[in-house]
Amino acid sequence: MVSLHADAVATLREWRPSLSAQESLRQGYLGFLAARDDACLRECVPGHLTASAVVLDAPGEHVLLTLHPRVGRWLQLGGHCEAQDRSLAGAALREAREESGIADLTIGTHPIHLDVHPITCSLGEPTRHFDVRFVVRAQTSAEPVRSSESEDIRWWPVTALPPGSEDLTELISTAVHT
């Protein structure tokens, strides 16, 4: 059985982003994974990989965003990898299903975007999330159900994102055009 760490290395080795900034991040992630056997575990204090899902409706006209309770912003779905996860794509899909309440989702096989951001998460001390982002598709009729991990969840037109989410524009545009 392939470990999550081995899958993360293989996934990032195979992926070839089109933007040079994303290629630089990909190389940095691979270096971090080479240096840390625990890079996929939330207990890794210097930072750890997380998995996100940009959930689009079937025609790619709407994106599902969650109003994150601690951050106070609309974000894509996602979170920490768990012990049972065997792949980054599997972790992103699990998070999307848990946070949206939508069971019938499909995920792309390759990442579409990377982002490193500082955060104080469940460790209680500052760390970094090395987020690996995937496109996830929902049926047009899919109705999300807010989970306990969200203040709100809703579909937004990809051309009219909520105020304060301008930093998601590149990510969502990449997802739509994948």
C-alpha positions as CSV (number, residue, x, y, z in Angstrom):
1,M,0.0,0.0,0.0
2,V,1.3,3.4,-1.0
3,S,1.6,5.9,1.9
4,L,0.2,9.4,1.7
5,H,3.8,10.8,1.8
6,A,4.8,8.6,-1.2
7,D,1.6,9.6,-3.1
8,A,2.3,13.3,-2.4
9,V,5.9,13.0,-3.8
10,A,4.6,11.0,-6.9
11,T,1.7,13.4,-7.5
12,L,3.9,16.5,-7.4
13,R,6.7,14.9,-9.4
14,E,4.2,14.1,-12.2
15,W,2.4,17.4,-12.3
16,R,3.7,20.1,-14.6
17,P,2.1,23.5,-13.8
18,S,2.0,26.1,-16.6
19,L,2.9,29.1,-14.5
20,S,6.6,29.6,-13.4
21,A,5.5,30.7,-9.9
22,Q,3.6,27.4,-9.5
23,E,6.6,25.5,-10.7
24,S,8.8,27.2,-8.1
25,L,6.3,26.2,-5.4
26,R,6.2,22.6,-6.7
27,Q,9.9,22.4,-6.4
28,G,9.7,23.8,-2.9
29,Y,7.1,21.3,-1.9
30,L,9.2,18.4,-3.2
31,G,12.2,19.7,-1.2
32,F,10.0,19.9,2.0
33,L,8.7,16.4,1.4
34,A,12.3,15.1,0.9
35,A,13.4,16.7,4.2
36,R,10.4,15.6,6.3
37,D,8.8,12.2,6.5
38,D,6.0,13.8,8.6
39,A,5.3,16.5,6.0
40,C,1.7,15.3,5.5
41,L,0.8,15.1,9.2
42,R,-0.8,18.1,11.0
43,E,1.6,17.4,13.9
44,C,4.5,18.6,11.7
45,V,5.0,22.0,13.4
46,P,7.2,23.7,10.7
47,G,4.3,23.1,8.3
48,H,2.3,20.4,6.6
49,L,0.5,19.5,3.4
50,T,-3.2,20.1,3.2
51,A,-5.6,19.3,0.4
52,S,-8.2,21.6,-1.0
53,A,-11.1,21.2,-3.5
54,V,-12.3,23.8,-5.9
55,V,-15.8,22.5,-6.3
56,L,-17.4,23.5,-9.6
57,D,-20.9,22.7,-10.9
58,A,-21.0,20.5,-14.0
59,P,-20.9,23.5,-16.6
60,G,-18.2,25.2,-14.5
61,E,-20.3,28.4,-14.1
62,H,-20.5,28.3,-10.2
63,V,-18.0,27.5,-7.5
64,L,-18.9,26.2,-4.0
65,L,-17.3,28.3,-1.3
66,T,-17.5,28.0,2.5
67,L,-17.5,30.9,5.0
68,H,-14.7,29.7,7.3
69,P,-15.5,30.3,10.9
70,R,-12.0,31.0,12.2
71,V,-10.7,32.9,9.1
72,G,-14.0,34.8,8.5
73,R,-13.6,34.6,4.8
74,W,-15.1,32.7,1.9
75,L,-12.7,29.9,0.8
76,Q,-12.6,26.7,-1.2
77,L,-13.3,23.5,0.7
78,G,-10.4,21.5,2.2
79,G,-8.3,20.8,5.2
80,H,-5.8,18.5,6.9
81,C,-4.9,15.1,5.7
82,E,-6.0,12.3,8.0
83,A,-4.4,9.0,8.9
84,Q,-6.8,7.0,6.6
85,D,-5.9,9.2,3.6
86,R,-3.7,7.4,1.0
87,S,-3.6,10.2,-1.6
88,L,-3.8,13.9,-1.7
89,A,-6.6,13.7,-4.2
90,G,-8.4,11.4,-1.9
91,A,-7.9,13.8,1.0
92,A,-9.3,16.7,-1.0
93,L,-12.3,14.6,-2.1
94,R,-13.0,13.5,1.5
95,E,-12.8,17.1,2.7
96,A,-15.2,18.3,-0.1
97,R,-17.7,15.6,0.7
98,E,-17.5,16.2,4.5
99,E,-17.8,20.0,4.2
100,S,-20.4,20.1,1.4
101,G,-22.6,17.2,2.3
102,I,-22.6,16.3,-1.4
103,A,-21.7,12.6,-1.9
104,D,-21.7,12.5,-5.7
105,L,-18.5,14.4,-6.5
106,T,-15.7,13.6,-8.9
107,I,-12.1,14.8,-8.7
108,G,-9.4,15.4,-11.2
109,T,-6.3,13.3,-11.0
110,H,-3.7,16.1,-10.9
111,P,-3.4,19.2,-8.8
112,I,-4.2,22.6,-10.4
113,H,-2.7,25.0,-7.9
114,L,-0.4,25.2,-4.9
115,D,-0.4,27.8,-2.1
116,V,1.6,28.2,1.1
117,H,0.1,30.3,3.8
118,P,0.9,31.0,7.5
119,I,-1.8,29.9,9.9
120,T,-2.3,29.0,13.5
121,C,-4.3,25.8,13.2
122,S,-5.1,23.0,15.6
123,L,-1.5,22.9,16.9
124,G,-2.2,26.1,18.7
125,E,1.1,27.7,17.4
126,P,2.0,29.3,14.2
127,T,2.7,26.9,11.3
128,R,2.3,26.9,7.5
129,H,-0.1,25.0,5.3
130,F,1.3,23.7,2.1
131,D,-2.0,23.5,0.3
132,V,-2.4,21.2,-2.8
133,R,-5.6,22.1,-4.7
134,F,-7.7,20.0,-7.0
135,V,-10.7,20.5,-9.2
136,V,-13.9,18.7,-8.0
137,R,-17.1,18.5,-10.1
138,A,-20.6,18.3,-8.7
139,Q,-23.8,17.6,-10.5
140,T,-25.8,20.7,-11.6
141,S,-28.6,19.9,-9.2
142,A,-26.3,19.3,-6.2
143,E,-27.4,21.1,-3.0
144,P,-24.8,21.6,-0.3
145,V,-25.5,21.2,3.4
146,R,-23.6,23.3,5.8
147,S,-21.4,21.3,8.1
148,S,-20.2,22.2,11.6
149,E,-16.9,23.4,10.0
150,S,-18.6,26.3,8.3
151,E,-20.6,29.5,9.0
152,D,-22.2,29.2,5.6
153,I,-21.8,27.4,2.3
154,R,-23.1,28.5,-1.1
155,W,-22.7,28.5,-4.8
156,W,-21.2,31.6,-6.3
157,P,-21.0,32.6,-10.0
158,V,-17.3,32.2,-11.0
159,T,-17.5,35.7,-12.5
160,A,-19.0,37.3,-9.3
161,L,-17.2,36.1,-6.2
162,P,-18.0,37.4,-2.8
163,P,-16.3,40.6,-1.6
164,G,-12.9,39.9,0.1
165,S,-12.2,36.8,-2.0
166,E,-10.2,38.5,-4.8
167,D,-7.2,36.3,-4.0
168,L,-9.3,33.3,-5.2
169,T,-9.6,34.7,-8.7
170,E,-6.5,33.0,-10.2
171,L,-7.3,29.7,-8.5
172,I,-10.9,29.6,-9.7
173,S,-10.0,30.7,-13.2
174,T,-7.4,27.9,-13.3
175,A,-10.0,25.4,-12.1
176,V,-12.6,26.5,-14.7
177,H,-10.1,26.2,-17.5
178,T,-8.8,22.8,-16.5
